Amino acid sequence: MITSAAEVPYLFDQLALHRNLSRAAASGNLPGFLDDAATSELIDRFESISRRFSDIAIISHDASAIISAIKPNLPDNSAITEIPMLLNNGVFLNNPTLPKQSFDCILVCPGLEWVNDLPGSLTRLHRALKPDGVMLAAMLGGESLHELRASWLQAETAVIGGASPRVAPFCDIRDAGGLLQRAGFTLPVVDTDRLTVRYANALELVRDLKAHGLANILTERHRSLVTPNLMATACAHYDQNFADPDNRVRATFQLLYLTGWSPHESQPKPLRPGSAKARLADALKVDEKKLPRD
């Protein structure tokens, strides 16, 4: 089900996101290290699927690495459609428009973390799959940059007596599977990996995030410039609390990997309740105890 426009929460400023990512791409910073990590993992997942695909869509900043890896094993008549993340008028995944039932595989690497209507975007991607088609996607998860979030909270509380949104509320792994099911995918699988990146100090982390187009784009962010005192306080908290013995600081990026299939009659289905032919208690060799009824 696609959420109506009136119900979509406007969490992310899409104009700011497009501007930030465009600058990062023009500076040669995209694809970045997050794209590289997600690309490698999605290639492994694609190659682990035994079936062969003929109509593939790749949504990314640069699809060349994925294409180079998967093309040698594709049928001769296969077609690969490259869809750039950045369009002239916005970011593609915020409202992905694809022909219905056009692809048997869609790879998204990454980008779903920045859409305002995640259930709606997943639904549109699902509708673009042929029956028994698969979507393989990567996105940032809720544990990402938890160190930076804590440092901004402490600094703003100390300096201005309150906190404003600074780090995006990324999707939690527990919610991602439910979102796949809500969008119509079958056999949903969500798992996670954590990438720890180390920097000389917190200020270098902030500069690197900005260079990769990952500056704050929350709609409710403060539009005024960060004062030197506030920045210094946040960086000092970060450097003091999230440094390794060599004084370099660490930043956590959690990547969620989503796999979902378009329904097809050949897919395995759960058994009806009560249709089991063996008792679990017998298999475990324990006595079965019935629970008392209320």
DRENMIRO-76302 format. One record per residue (C-alpha): x, y, z; residue in one letter. Coordinates in steps of 0.2 Angstrom, whole numbers, always signed. Layout:
BEGIN
+-------+-------+-------+---------+
:     x :     y :     z : residuo :
+-------+-------+-------+---------+
:     X :     Y :     Z :       a :
...
+-------+-------+-------+---------+
//
This chain:
BEGIN
+-------+-------+-------+---------+
:     x :     y :     z : residuo :
+-------+-------+-------+---------+
:    +0 :    +0 :    +0 :       m :
:    +7 :   +17 :    -5 :       i :
:    +5 :   +31 :    +8 :       t :
:    -5 :   +46 :    +2 :       s :
:    +4 :   +62 :    +0 :       a :
:    -5 :   +70 :   +15 :       a :
:    +1 :   +55 :   +26 :       e :
:   +20 :   +56 :   +21 :       v :
:   +31 :   +63 :   +35 :       p :
:   +42 :   +76 :   +28 :       y :
:   +58 :   +70 :   +38 :       l :
:   +71 :   +74 :   +25 :       f :
:   +74 :   +90 :   +15 :       d :
:   +75 :   +82 :    -3 :       q :
:   +81 :   +99 :   -11 :       l :
:   +96 :   +99 :    +2 :       a :
:   +99 :   +81 :    -1 :       l :
:  +100 :   +83 :   -19 :       h :
:  +111 :   +98 :   -17 :       r :
:  +123 :   +89 :    -5 :       n :
:  +124 :   +73 :   -16 :       l :
:  +127 :   +83 :   -32 :       s :
:  +141 :   +93 :   -24 :       r :
:  +149 :   +77 :   -18 :       a :
:  +148 :   +69 :   -35 :       a :
:  +155 :   +84 :   -44 :       a :
:  +170 :   +83 :   -32 :       s :
:  +173 :   +65 :   -35 :       g :
:  +168 :   +59 :   -18 :       n :
:  +154 :   +48 :   -25 :       l :
:  +153 :   +33 :   -25 :       p :
:  +160 :   +33 :    -7 :       g :
:  +166 :   +21 :    +5 :       f :
:  +148 :   +16 :   +10 :       l :
:  +144 :   +13 :    -8 :       d :
:  +159 :    +2 :   -10 :       d :
:  +155 :    -9 :    +6 :       a :
:  +136 :   -11 :    +0 :       a :
:  +142 :   -15 :   -18 :       t :
:  +153 :   -29 :   -12 :       s :
:  +140 :   -37 :    -1 :       e :
:  +126 :   -35 :   -14 :       l :
:  +137 :   -44 :   -27 :       i :
:  +140 :   -58 :   -15 :       d :
:  +121 :   -60 :   -12 :       r :
:  +117 :   -59 :   -30 :       f :
:  +129 :   -72 :   -35 :       e :
:  +123 :   -84 :   -21 :       s :
:  +106 :   -85 :   -29 :       i :
:  +105 :  -101 :   -40 :       s :
:   +93 :   -94 :   -53 :       r :
:   +99 :   -83 :   -68 :       r :
:   +91 :   -66 :   -71 :       f :
:   +88 :   -58 :   -88 :       s :
:   +81 :   -41 :   -84 :       d :
:   +91 :   -32 :   -70 :       i :
:   +89 :   -14 :   -64 :       a :
:  +103 :    -6 :   -54 :       i :
:  +100 :   +10 :   -44 :       i :
:  +116 :   +18 :   -38 :       s :
:  +128 :   +32 :   -40 :       h :
:  +139 :   +21 :   -51 :       d :
:  +134 :    +4 :   -57 :       a :
:  +150 :    +0 :   -65 :       s :
:  +157 :   -11 :   -51 :       a :
:  +141 :   -22 :   -50 :       i :
:  +140 :   -23 :   -69 :       i :
:  +158 :   -29 :   -71 :       s :
:  +155 :   -42 :   -57 :       a :
:  +139 :   -50 :   -63 :       i :
:  +139 :   -48 :   -82 :       k :
:  +150 :   -63 :   -85 :       p :
:  +138 :   -75 :   -78 :       n :
:  +122 :   -68 :   -86 :       l :
:  +113 :   -75 :  -101 :       p :
:  +118 :   -68 :  -117 :       d :
:  +101 :   -60 :  -120 :       n :
:  +101 :   -52 :  -103 :       s :
:   +98 :   -33 :  -101 :       a :
:  +104 :   -22 :   -87 :       i :
:   +96 :    -5 :   -84 :       t :
:  +107 :    +8 :   -75 :       e :
:   +96 :   +20 :   -65 :       i :
:  +106 :   +35 :   -57 :       p :
:  +102 :   +40 :   -40 :       m :
:  +103 :   +58 :   -44 :       l :
:   +90 :   +65 :   -57 :       l :
:   +89 :   +83 :   -63 :       n :
:   +74 :   +86 :   -52 :       n :
:   +77 :   +76 :   -36 :       g :
:   +83 :   +59 :   -29 :       v :
:   +76 :   +44 :   -38 :       f :
:   +72 :   +33 :   -23 :       l :
:   +62 :   +46 :   -15 :       n :
:   +48 :   +42 :   -28 :       n :
:   +54 :   +28 :   -39 :       p :
:   +44 :   +27 :   -55 :       t :
:   +47 :   +11 :   -64 :       l :
:   +36 :    +1 :   -76 :       p :
:   +26 :   -12 :   -68 :       k :
:   +33 :   -30 :   -69 :       q :
:   +48 :   -25 :   -79 :       s :
:   +63 :   -33 :   -70 :       f :
:   +67 :   -50 :   -62 :       d :
:   +80 :   -42 :   -51 :       c :
:   +82 :   -25 :   -44 :       i :
:   +98 :   -20 :   -34 :       l :
:   +98 :    -4 :   -23 :       v :
:  +115 :    +2 :   -17 :       c :
:  +112 :   +11 :    -5 :       p :
:  +100 :   +26 :    -3 :       g :
:   +83 :   +20 :    +4 :       l :
:   +88 :   +28 :   +21 :       e :
:   +85 :   +46 :   +14 :       w :
:   +67 :   +44 :    +7 :       v :
:   +52 :   +51 :   +16 :       n :
:   +40 :   +38 :   +12 :       d :
:   +50 :   +22 :   +14 :       l :
:   +34 :   +10 :   +13 :       p :
:   +29 :   +19 :    -3 :       g :
:   +46 :   +18 :   -11 :       s :
:   +47 :    -1 :    -7 :       l :
:   +30 :    -4 :   -14 :       t :
:   +34 :    +5 :   -30 :       r :
:   +50 :    -6 :   -31 :       l :
:   +40 :   -22 :   -28 :       h :
:   +28 :   -17 :   -42 :       r :
:   +42 :   -16 :   -54 :       a :
:   +47 :   -34 :   -51 :       l :
:   +40 :   -48 :   -62 :       k :
:   +33 :   -63 :   -52 :       p :
:   +46 :   -72 :   -43 :       d :
:   +58 :   -57 :   -45 :       g :
:   +70 :   -52 :   -31 :       v :
:   +75 :   -35 :   -24 :       m :
:   +92 :   -34 :   -16 :       l :
:   +95 :   -17 :    -6 :       a :
:  +107 :    -9 :    +6 :       a :
:  +103 :    +5 :   +17 :       m :
:  +110 :   +13 :   +33 :       l :
:  +103 :    +6 :   +49 :       g :
:   +98 :   +14 :   +66 :       g :
:  +115 :   +11 :   +75 :       e :
:  +124 :   +22 :   +62 :       s :
:  +134 :   +37 :   +69 :       l :
:  +127 :   +34 :   +87 :       h :
:  +143 :   +41 :   +93 :       e :
:  +140 :   +58 :   +84 :       l :
:  +122 :   +58 :   +89 :       r :
:  +127 :   +57 :  +108 :       a :
:  +140 :   +70 :  +106 :       s :
:  +128 :   +83 :   +98 :       w :
:  +115 :   +79 :  +111 :       l :
:  +128 :   +82 :  +125 :       q :
:  +135 :   +98 :  +117 :       a :
:  +118 :  +106 :  +114 :       e :
:  +112 :  +102 :  +131 :       t :
:  +127 :  +110 :  +139 :       a :
:  +129 :  +125 :  +127 :       v :
:  +111 :  +130 :  +123 :       i :
:  +100 :  +121 :  +135 :       g :
:   +91 :  +110 :  +123 :       g :
:   +94 :   +98 :  +108 :       a :
:   +89 :   +99 :   +90 :       s :
:   +89 :   +85 :   +77 :       p :
:  +107 :   +82 :   +70 :       r :
:  +108 :   +64 :   +65 :       v :
:   +95 :   +55 :   +54 :       a :
:   +83 :   +43 :   +63 :       p :
:   +89 :   +28 :   +52 :       f :
:   +78 :   +12 :   +50 :       c :
:   +79 :    -1 :   +64 :       d :
:   +83 :   -19 :   +59 :       i :
:   +67 :   -24 :   +68 :       r :
:   +56 :   -13 :   +58 :       d :
:   +64 :   -17 :   +41 :       a :
:   +57 :   -34 :   +39 :       g :
:   +39 :   -28 :   +43 :       g :
:   +41 :   -14 :   +30 :       l :
:   +46 :   -27 :   +17 :       l :
:   +30 :   -37 :   +21 :       q :
:   +19 :   -21 :   +21 :       r :
:   +26 :   -17 :    +3 :       a :
:   +20 :   -34 :    -3 :       g :
:   +37 :   -44 :    -3 :       f :
:   +37 :   -62 :    +1 :       t :
:   +51 :   -72 :    +9 :       l :
:   +59 :   -56 :   +17 :       p :
:   +76 :   -57 :   +25 :       v :
:   +85 :   -43 :   +33 :       v :
:  +102 :   -44 :   +41 :       d :
:  +115 :   -32 :   +46 :       t :
:  +134 :   -28 :   +46 :       d :
:  +144 :   -14 :   +55 :       r :
:  +157 :    -4 :   +47 :       l :
:  +169 :    +5 :   +59 :       t :
:  +178 :   +19 :   +51 :       v :
:  +192 :   +28 :   +61 :       r :
:  +197 :   +46 :   +60 :       y :
:  +211 :   +57 :   +67 :       a :
:  +197 :   +66 :   +77 :       n :
:  +179 :   +71 :   +77 :       a :
:  +181 :   +86 :   +66 :       l :
:  +189 :   +75 :   +52 :       e :
:  +173 :   +64 :   +53 :       l :
:  +162 :   +79 :   +52 :       v :
:  +172 :   +85 :   +37 :       r :
:  +171 :   +68 :   +28 :       d :
:  +152 :   +66 :   +31 :       l :
:  +150 :   +83 :   +22 :       k :
:  +162 :   +79 :    +8 :       a :
:  +151 :   +63 :    +5 :       h :
:  +135 :   +73 :    +4 :       g :
:  +130 :   +66 :   +21 :       l :
:  +127 :   +83 :   +30 :       a :
:  +112 :   +86 :   +41 :       n :
:   +96 :   +87 :   +29 :       i :
:   +83 :   +84 :   +43 :       l :
:   +68 :   +96 :   +39 :       t :
:   +67 :  +102 :   +57 :       e :
:   +86 :  +105 :   +58 :       r :
:   +92 :  +123 :   +64 :       h :
:   +96 :  +133 :   +48 :       r :
:  +108 :  +144 :   +57 :       s :
:  +127 :  +141 :   +57 :       l :
:  +134 :  +130 :   +70 :       v :
:  +144 :  +141 :   +82 :       t :
:  +162 :  +138 :   +85 :       p :
:  +159 :  +135 :  +104 :       n :
:  +145 :  +122 :  +100 :       l :
:  +156 :  +113 :   +87 :       m :
:  +171 :  +113 :   +99 :       a :
:  +160 :  +106 :  +113 :       t :
:  +153 :   +92 :  +102 :       a :
:  +170 :   +87 :   +95 :       c :
:  +178 :   +87 :  +113 :       a :
:  +165 :   +75 :  +119 :       h :
:  +167 :   +64 :  +104 :       y :
:  +186 :   +64 :  +106 :       d :
:  +185 :   +60 :  +124 :       q :
:  +172 :   +46 :  +124 :       n :
:  +175 :   +37 :  +107 :       f :
:  +193 :   +36 :  +105 :       a :
:  +204 :   +21 :  +104 :       d :
:  +221 :   +19 :  +113 :       p :
:  +230 :   +27 :   +99 :       d :
:  +218 :   +43 :  +101 :       n :
:  +210 :   +40 :   +84 :       r :
:  +191 :   +41 :   +85 :       v :
:  +179 :   +28 :   +78 :       r :
:  +163 :   +30 :   +69 :       a :
:  +150 :   +16 :   +67 :       t :
:  +140 :   +14 :   +51 :       f :
:  +127 :    +0 :   +52 :       q :
:  +122 :    -7 :   +35 :       l :
:  +105 :   -16 :   +33 :       l :
:  +104 :   -28 :   +19 :       y :
:   +86 :   -32 :   +13 :       l :
:   +80 :   -46 :    +2 :       t :
:   +62 :   -48 :    -4 :       g :
:   +54 :   -58 :   -18 :       w :
:   +39 :   -54 :   -28 :       s :
:   +25 :   -67 :   -25 :       p :
:   +25 :   -83 :   -36 :       h :
:   +16 :  -100 :   -34 :       e :
:   +32 :  -109 :   -34 :       s :
:   +38 :  -101 :   -18 :       q :
:   +37 :  -111 :    -2 :       p :
:   +22 :  -107 :    +9 :       k :
:   +20 :  -109 :   +28 :       p :
:   +10 :  -125 :   +33 :       l :
:    -8 :  -123 :   +40 :       r :
:    -8 :  -122 :   +59 :       p :
:   -12 :  -140 :   +66 :       g :
:    -5 :  -149 :   +50 :       s :
:   +11 :  -155 :   +58 :       a :
:   +13 :  -174 :   +58 :       k :
:   +25 :  -175 :   +73 :       a :
:   +26 :  -168 :   +90 :       r :
:   +40 :  -156 :   +95 :       l :
:   +40 :  -163 :  +112 :       a :
:   +44 :  -181 :  +105 :       d :
:   +58 :  -173 :   +94 :       a :
:   +66 :  -165 :  +109 :       l :
:   +62 :  -180 :  +120 :       k :
:   +54 :  -170 :  +134 :       v :
:   +37 :  -171 :  +142 :       d :
:   +24 :  -160 :  +135 :       e :
:   +15 :  -148 :  +148 :       k :
:    -1 :  -140 :  +143 :       k :
:    -3 :  -122 :  +148 :       l :
:   -18 :  -118 :  +159 :       p :
:   -32 :  -108 :  +151 :       r :
:   -38 :   -91 :  +157 :       d :
+-------+-------+-------+---------+
//
